[in-house]
Each structure stands twice: as structure tokens, then as C-alpha cells.
Amino acid sequence: MAANDLPDLGVPARLAARMSMAEQHEYLRAKLTRRGVLRGGGLAAAGAAGAGGLVLGSDAALRQGAGRTVGGAPEPVLSRATVDGRHVAPFGRHLAFGADPGTQMRVSWQVPFAVRKPYLRFGPRPWELESRVAAEVRALHTPSLGRNLPAVEQLYLHARLDGLRPGTTYYYGVGHEGFDPASAERLGTVGSFTTAPDGGGESFVFTAFGDQGVGPDALTTNQLLLGQNPAFHLHAGDICYADDTGHGKKSDTYDARVWDQYLAQTEPVASRVPWMVTTGNHDMEAWYSPEGYGGQAARWSLPGNGPAPARAPGVYAFEYGNVGVIALDANDVSYEIPANLGYTDGAQTRWLERTLKRMRAARGIDFVVVFFHHCAYSTATHGSDGGVRDAWVALFEQHHVDLVINGHNHVYERTDPLRGGKPTRAVRVGDVTDPKRDGTVYVTAGGGGRELYDFSAPDSYAGHVEERDSVRGIRWTKGRREERGEVDWSRVRYTGFSFLAVECRGGRRPSLSVTALAGSGRRVDHFVVRR
């Protein structure tokens, strides 16, 4: 069957609007079965999909036994065909910490064709890659999920490095049979990473943004970000926009090839800077699994220490130096886009409370930073999500969270410190705040590269101050209703591509020096969190 002849898998909007993500998953599987797309192996090739993305052993011949079913239809049998490994180059390398950034690193990459015995080499110098780790292969099959879209087969490889030395730079290369990164002709493919230091005395920088996508503005942001020499990067969801609509509906169109473009675009940074992602509304991909995260589980290796059952790979925590970082999935609590509302049945929020308590009691942790996609407080196009506020803001206040980073709105916006939804004092550009005394600051950093949104009030940022006592805003409430009114907490607003660079210092007077940099490199905001 030619790609152009494949059925359009969308559904009428009146039906899609009533569907949860799990119902969308079942609908897609059932509709494909009825249309015969999966029957007869017409889409079988080097990849396949189970409910959460098929996981294959590293030495397997990339095949799966017949007789299993997906959505009631025979699962495609993976091909044994391979290409001469000498002619297959890995691409899309991206790093992520394990649960302990001082001793664990996860390395992920892609290959365009099935290869034999994929592996990773690493060592103390580029010419000494003596240690070798076998890679795990996770194969994804995506049928045509819209008119004129082809079926796509993708092969993601992952290597787990444990028992590393803290504060140490390692060099690594990825390869397979026929492609040895330690050979003289392949040394140009060798990358490096540095583990977290042992203790919280050293200063470091981390960066953050959301809503990146693929394109020239995203590339520019990456180049500026790398210039900050960050220890790690936080991506607050809406990663590549393979789902270009992001409504959490079956009528969304989905092009899996955009992931290949995104990971290739990000490789120059993510191959040396741990790229710590969480999930946005555009990252719910209904085909792969009931909650929509099977694709993410195949493409990323993240700490995996979130709440059980581990259905949300983008929920986890780690500690780096004197900073504790918590990643959350706001799709679980969103009133605006409720496709996954309540899918963890409160497990994520209970885990958040336990994690906040543990971090606040831990010696050496001065600051707690939380990042997720949907905005708790923003006045731009999507407004604020009342579901996020209802579920989590009281916990942030109880445990004196120092900084909350969101995406979703494609702008930069920063609040005054808040307690009980009200600003406690004005924190202007260059000011200092103490979260225990003043409350939590919320930053929307959604200018990572996607098309920009609008504010209801004039921009107000460093060198261009247009302060307002109040501005118009939207808050989403239960039942996906909009509540409109005036808010008094919007301090800095900037319509432009941008990202956060946060310098973390320990010692007797620990601080977070938070800077927002525009796509031009200009500083548009700066404030200090000090304890």
C-alpha cells in the first residue's frame, strides 16, 4: 500500500474532544486493525511497537516472534535484514543523568538501519576508550497517522554507565559491528561528558527552556546555550512537535520523522550536556501507549525514579551540587488540556510531596528547582492552568521551592515572589529574593525556538521597563472553563526567543543567580535567589 493510499486516521472533533489519551490509543489501534493496515505485515520492517515501544536485546537479530497481537491484529515481524555496519553512521546522540549524576550517565543515539552488536566505548582520554558497554535497542514502528504521511521505522539505542567517578570528564564513542569509534578514522565522532562533583561547594551553571521544535531559531538558541557551558539543561516539555497540533485529540496529525530532525539538530549540544526533558501536551503521542508516552520511553533514558508504576518517564528527581531538581508531568493535572487528567490517580502528587520533604531535609541541598510544562502563572496566550495551581502550588509554598520553571507559553515571563497566589513584594530586574521570607518565583521560559505568542500588556524587561500594576490574564478551571480577570504578579514580560541561565553557588551564602538571555544574547532579566 502506498503512503498516499493510507487512511486518514483523524476523527471528528466532536468525538475527539470527549476522548482521554487512553481512549485515543484504543481508537487508533482499533481503526488500524479494521482498515487492515497491520494485517499481512504490510508495514513490517526493522521496527515495531508494543504498547510502550518494543525493547530488544542488544545481540538480538532484530526480530520478534509471530503470534503476538497489537490491537487485536498480528504484530509485525521484524526483519532480519541488516546493512553492512561500515556504511551506517550513528546520529542524534543525547545524554541524560541517571538518578545519581555523580556516578551515572545514560547515552542514547539512533541508527537509520538495523546494525549488529551496537555498543559504547568510553575512557579517560579520546584515544583510550578501553571500557565497552553493550547497547539496548528500542525499536519504534509508526504507521501513517495522517494523509500523505509515510509509515516510519526508528531504532533508538541506549547505553547505561554506572559506577563512574564524581567530578570526572569521560570521553565516549558509539558504534556497532563495522563502525568502531576508537579507530583512527572515527575519532572525530568521539564526545565527552563530565559527572557531577562530589559535594555542593563548587559553582556551576544550568540552562532551561521549553517549546523548542525544529528550525533556525531553535538552532540559534542551542548555540547561545552551549556558550554558557552548562552542567545540564532542563527542557520543560513540547520538545520537537512531531504532533503539530498538541490538543491531545485523535484528530491531531503526527509525523514521527520530526524526531529524527530534532535529535540531529540538538546533537551538538545534547551529546555533551545532559538534556533533561519532561513532557508537554505536544509530547503525548497516542499511538504508542495508553497514556501517550511509549514514544518518549523509547527515545529517552531518564532517571526513572518517579512514582510507581513508571508510566511517566518525564517524572523524576536528581541532585546536582547544592541544587535538587524535580521534573513533573503537568498533563496529569491540567484543566486546559485534560486528555491525561488524573492518569496517575494522585500518585505523582504524593511522590512530589515525599520528594520535596526529602530534599528539604537533605544536608547539602540549599535550593529546590521544579520544572514542568503547563504554566502555574502566566498572562500570555495559554494563560495559567488552575489544575497545576490546585494540585501543586500549596506544596511548593509549604516546602519553600526556590524556582519553578515552565514552558507552554512561547514567551518569557517572570512573576514576583508569590504566596497564596499573591505577590509579597516587588522583585524588579536585579533584585534579590529569599523564598522562605518572600515566596516562590515562577518563570515561563517557553521561547526555545517555536513561533512566539503574545501578551495582553506591553513587554517590560531589562532596558525596556513598562511596569503595570495589573494586567489581564486567563486561568483555566475545572471543566475546561476560562476565568478572565486582572492579575498583579506579572513583573517581567519579553516577547522573543530566550532561555534561562542559572548560576548556582554554595558556601556560607548560597545563591541562584537567574538570568534570561534573548536570542540576540541580550540580557532581558536578572534576579538573585539567596538563602
N, C-alpha and C positions, 0 to 999 in steps of 0.2 A: 504494500500500500504506500503510495507516495505521500510525502508530508502534506502536500496541499489537499489531499483527499481525506485526511484525518478529520474526525468530527470536531466541531466547536464544543468544548466541554463546559461552557458557561451555563448558568441557569437564570431564569427571570429574576429581576431584582426583588420582586415581592416575595419570592421564595428564599433567596439568599439572605435577606435581611433578618429572617427568623432562625437562621441556622447557627449553631455553635461550630467551633472548629472541628470537633469530633464528628458532628453530623456532616460537615463538608467533606471530611475524609471519607466517610462511608459512602456519600453520594458519588464522589469521583470514582472510587473503586467499583461501585455497582454499575455506574454508567459505562465505564470502560469495558466491564465484563459483558454487558448487554450488547455493546457495539462490536464485540469480538476483537478489540484491539490487542488484548493479551493472548487470545487463543491462537494456537498454531505457531507460537514463537516468533510472530512477525516482528516484534521489537527486541528480540533477544540479541545480545551481543556481549561485550566484555563486562557489563554491569547489570545489576538487578536491584530491586528494592524489596525489602521486607517492611514490616510496619514502622521500623525506626531506622531504616538504612542497613543493608546487608553487611555483615562483618565477616571477612575472610581471613584465614591464616596466611602468614607471610610466605609459606612454601607451598601453598595450595596451587593447583593448576587453574585457578580462577574458574571454578565450576561449582554448580550446586545441583544436588540430586533432584531428579524429577519426582513428581508425586506430591510435593508441597503445593499449597494453593495461596493465592493472594486475591482477596475479594471474591472468592468462590471460583476463580479461574486458575488453570495451571500456571505456576510461576515459571518465567522464562529460564531456560537452562543456559548458564554462562558458557561462552565459547572457550575452548582450549587454545585457540589461536593466539600466538604471541608474535611480536615483531622483534627482529634482531635488536638486542639491547644497545648495541653500538649506535643505533640511529634514533634512540629515544632519549630526549633530554628532559630531566625533571624541571618543573616550574612551580611558581606560586608558593614558595616557602614562607611559612609563618610560624612564629614562636609563641608559646604561652607558658606561664608558670604552672607547676603543679601546686599542690596545697602548701608546700614549703618552698618559697622562692630561693632560699639559700642552698637547697640540695636537690631540687627537682626542676627539670625543664622538659617541655614537650615540643617536638619539632614535627611539623606537618608539611606536606607538599603534594603535588599532583604529577601524574604521568598521563600522556594522551592515549597510550596504548598499554595493553597488558604486558608486564615485564616479569622476569623470573627473579626470585630471591632479592627483593628490594631491601635496602639496609641503610644505616647511617654510620659514618665513621666520625670519631672525634678525638681530640687530644690537646696538649698544651701549646702546640705551635702548628702553623699551617702545614708544615712538612712532616709533622709527626702525628698522624691520625691513626694511631695504633688500635684504639678501642673500637669495637664494632658491635652494633645493636641491630637485630632484625626488625623490620618494619611490619606493622599491621596494615592490611589493605581493607579499606571500606569502600565498597562499590555502590554507586547510586545509578539507578535507571529512572529516567523521567520520560513519560510519554508526551506526545503533543498535548499541551494544555491550553490551546488556543488556535485559531485559524492561522495557517501559514507558518506555524512553529514546528520545527522538527523534533523528533524524539532525541534524547541526549543521554549518552553514557559517560559517566565520570568516575575516575579512580583516584581516591584520596589515600595517602599513605601517612602513617604516624609512627614515630619512634619515641619511647619513654626513656628519659635519662634520670636515674635516681642515684643517690649516694654521691652527688657532686660536692665539691668543696665550696663553702660560702666565700663570697667576695673574690671569685676567681674567674678569669677570662678563659673560655674554651673556644677552640676552632672546630668546625664541623663541615662535613660534606655529605650529600645524599646521593645514593646511586643504586645500582642493581647489576645483575649479571650482564656484562658487556659495557658497563659505564661505571668506572671506578674513579670517585672524586679525588683519590690520593695519587692518581697517575699524573705525570708531568703535564700532559695536555689538558687535564681537567682542573688544575689548581686554581684557575680563575673562578671556579664555581664555589670555592670554599668560603664559608661565612664564619661569624663569631657571635658569641653572646657572653654576658657576664652575670654570674649569680648574685643574689642579694648578699650584702655584708652580714657578718655575724654581730648583731648588736645594732643599736639605734643612734650611735654617736655621729655618723657621717651624714653630711648633707647630700641631697640628691634632688633631681627634678623628675616629675612625671607630667605627661600631657594628656589631654582629653578633648573629645568632641563627639558628636553624633551625626547621623544623617549624611553619610559621605557620598555613596554612589560612585559612578564611573564617569570621568570626564576631565577636562583641563583644569577646572577649579579644584577638583579633588587632588589632582597631581601637584598643583601649586601648594596646597595645604600640607601635603606629605613632605615636600621639600623643605618648607619652613619648619615643620615639626622636627625633622631629623636634625636641623641645625641647633635645636635645644639640647641635644644629646640626652634624651630622656632615658631613665632606668626602665620605664614601662609606659604603655599607652592604654588609656581607657576609652573604649568605643561604646557609647551609650545607645546602641541599637539603630535600626534601619541601616543595615550595613551596605548592601550592594544594590538593592531594588530590582532583583530578579522578578519579584512580584511588584509590578509598577503601580498598582492601584492601592494595595495595602488596606483595604476595607475589611479584611477578614471574611470575604464573601467568596462563594463559588464562582461568581462572575468575574473575579479577578483573573487577569491573564498572567501567565508565568513563563519566563524564559530562563531555563537553568544555565544557558551559556553565559549569562551576565556574571555568574560566579567566577567563571574562568577569567573573564576580563578583569574583574575586581581583584582577584588574588594575584594576577600578574602585575597589575598596577601597583599593588601595595607591597609587593615583594622587596623592593629596595629598602623599605623601612622595616617591615614586619619580619624580615629574615635576620635582623639584628636587635630589634626592640620587641620584647614580648607584647603581643597585640591582644589585649584582654577585652573580649566582647561580651555584650549581653543582648537581649532580644527586644526588637521593636515590633510595631504592628506589621511592617513590611517583611519581617523575618518569620512570620507564621506561614508555613508552606503546607497546605492541607494534604497534598498527595502523599507525603512520606509517612505520616503518622497521625493518630487521632488528635494530638494537641498541636501538631504542625511543626515539631522540632526535630523530626528524624533527619532532615537535610542538614541542620546545624550540627547534630551529633556526628554525622559522617564527615563534615568538613573541618571541625574544630576539636582539639583536645584541650579541655579546660580543667580546672582543679577537681571538679566532681565531688566536692564536699558539701553540697547543698542538701536540702531536705530530702528524705526518702519518701516515696520512691523517686529515683533520679530521672524524672521525665523532663526536667528543665535544665539542659546543660549550661544555660546562661545565668544560673543562680549558684553563687559560690562566694568564698571569702579567702583572703590571704593577708599576710602581714609582711611589710617591707620596711626595714628600718624602724622608725618610730611611728609608722602610719599603718592602721588597719583599714583594709578596703573591702567593701561588701558590694557585690553585684546582685541586682534583683530583676525579676521579670514582672514589669508593670502590666503586661497583658492579663495577668491573673486578677488584678483588682480594678481595671479600667472601666469606668462608666461610659466613656466616649466610644470606645471600640470594644464591645463586650463579647467578641467571639470566643475568648478563652476565660471570661469572667468566672472566678471561683473554681478553676480546674484543679487546683491543689487542695481544695477543701480546707483552706486555712493553714495548711502545713508550712507554706512559705513564710507567712507572718509569724507563726510560732517559732520557726527556725531563726528568723530575723531577731526576735526578742532575745532568744538564747545567745545568739552570736554577739549582739550588742552588749549584753551583760558580761560575756566572757572577755570581749575586747576591753571594756572599761575596767575590768578587774586585773588585766594582764600587766605585769611590770614591763616597762619599756615602751608601751603604746601611749603616745601623747595625743594623737589625733585619730579620729574615725571619719572616713570619707565613704559616702554611699553613692552609687551611680545606677541609674536605670533610665528607661526611655521616656515615658509619658510625664508631662510636667506637673509638678505639685503646684507651682506658682509661675504663671506666665501670662502676659497680656497679648501675645501675638496670635496668629491665625487660629491655632487649635485651642488656645486658652489654657485653663487649668483643669486638671482631672480630679473631680471630687472623690472618686474612688481611691486614688492614691492618698489624698488627704485623710479620708475616713480610716483607711487601713493602717497607715504608717506614720503620719506626722506626729501623733502623740508619742510614739516610741522614739522618734528622732529627738523630740524635746526632752523626754524623760532621761535619755542617755546622753544628752548634750552632744549630738552629732555636730561635727565641726563644719562640714561642707557637703551639700547634696548637689550632684551634677546630673542634669537631664538633657535630652535631645528633643525630638519630635517637632518643635517649632524651629524653623530654619533661620534662626537669628541668634544674636547674643543678648541675653537679658540677665540682670542680677538684682536680687532683692536686698533690702535692708535686712538685718537680723530679725527673725520672727519668733514670736512665742504666742501660742493661741491664735495664730492667724493674723496677728497684729505686729507691726514694727515696734521695736522697743526703743530704737534710736536711729538717726540717720547715719549711715556709713557711706560717705562720699568717696570719690576716687582718691586713693592714697591713704585712707583712714585705717585704723586698727580696731578690731573687734575681738571680744572674748566670749565664746559661745556659752560658757557656764553663766556668765553675767547677762549677756545680751540676747542669746538665742541663736538659731541656726540660719546661715545664709544659703539661699538656693540660687543656683546658676543654670540657666538654659544655654547650652553650648551646641546648638544644632546647625551651626554654619560650616560643617565639614566639607561641603562641596556640592550638595544638591541645590536646586533652584531656591531662591530666597523667598521668605514670607514678608508680611507687613505687620506694623504696629498700628494701634489706634491713636497713638500720641507721637509727637516728634522724637527722633533719636536724641539721646543725651549720653555723651561719653567723653572720655578724656580729650580736652581741647575743643570740645563742642558741647557744652553743657546747656541743656534746655530742660531744667527741672520742672516738674508739675507736682502739686500737692496731691492730686489724684488723677487716674487715667481710667478709661473704660476697659472692662475685662469680661471674659466669659468663664463660667465654671460649669462643668458637666456634672449633673446629678443623676440619681438613680432613674432608670427608665430611659436613659439617653436624652434627658431634657437639658436645655441650656438655661442657665441662670445668668442674666446680664446685670452689670452694675458697675459702680466706681470702686477702685482699689487704691490703697495708699502705700503700697510696699514696693512699687517698681522704681528702682533707683537709677540703674544704667540700662540703656537700650541702644543697640547698634544693629543696623540692617546691613549685613555684609558677611562675607566668608571669614571665619575666625576659628580659633581654638584656644584652649587653656594651657598654660604652662605654670605648674605649681612647684615652687622650690620649698623643700622640706628641711628644716633644721632641728637638731636635737640640742642636748645640753641643758644648762640651767634655765634658759629662756627659749623653750621650743616655739617654733613658729611655722606657719604655712604662708608663704608669700605668693599670692594668687594673681596672675597676670593674664589678661585676654589680649591676644595678638591678632590683628586683621590679616587678610590675605596679602596685603602690601608689606607686612612686617611691622606696621604701626601699632603701638600700644593703645588700646581703647579703654582698658580698665585695669585697675590695680588696687588691691587691698590686702591687708595682713590679718591672719587669724593667729592670735597669740594666747598662750595659757601661762 
